[in-house]
Amino acid sequence: MIKRTLLALLLCCGFMAPLSATEVPDYYPKLFMVFGTLHNINISDGSLTIDDFRLRMTNNLRVYTTTTQFGTVQLLQEGMLLGARPDHQGIVKELWVLPKDYFKPSRTRP
C-alpha cells in the first residue's frame, strides 16, 4: 500500500511534462504525468511499462493518436513514445501516442 501511494505521489508531483513545440491535436492534454517509451505491454494481465514505470491499465483503455481519438490497445507497439495520465490509484485509462520528434523534457530541475 505504501509503495502504491508513493508511486502515485511521484507520478502526480514529479513527472509532469509539458508538450513541446511539436504539433499535436487539440484533444491531447497539455501535461502528462508519465512520459516515455513503451517497453512492454501485457494485455492479458493489464499492465504496461513506460520507461521504468510499470503501470496497470483498464480493459477499455482509450488510445489517442495524432490521426484519431478512437484507437485501441492493439495499435500499441514497443518503442512507441507515449504520454499517460494515471488516475489517483495509478491506473491508466487513456494513452496518447506521441510523434517521434516530440521533445522529451528533462526530469530534473535546474
C-alpha positions, 0 to 999 in steps of 0.5 A, a space after each residue: 500500500 505504501 509503495 502504491 501511494 508513493 508511486 502515485 505521489 511521484 507520478 502526480 508531483 514529479 513527472 509532469 511534462 509539458 508538450 513541446 513545440 511539436 504539433 499535436 491535436 487539440 484533444 491531447 492534454 497539455 501535461 502528462 504525468 508519465 512520459 516515455 517509451 513503451 517497453 512492454 505491454 501485457 494485455 492479458 494481465 493489464 499492465 504496461 511499462 513506460 520507461 521504468 514505470 510499470 503501470 496497470 491499465 483498464 480493459 477499455 483503455 482509450 488510445 489517442 493518436 495524432 490521426 484519431 481519438 478512437 484507437 485501441 490497445 492493439 495499435 500499441 507497439 514497443 518503442 512507441 513514445 507515449 504520454 499517460 495520465 494515471 488516475 489517483 490509484 495509478 491506473 491508466 485509462 487513456 494513452 496518447 501516442 506521441 510523434 517521434 520528434 516530440 521533445 522529451 523534457 528533462 526530469 530534473 530541475 535546474 
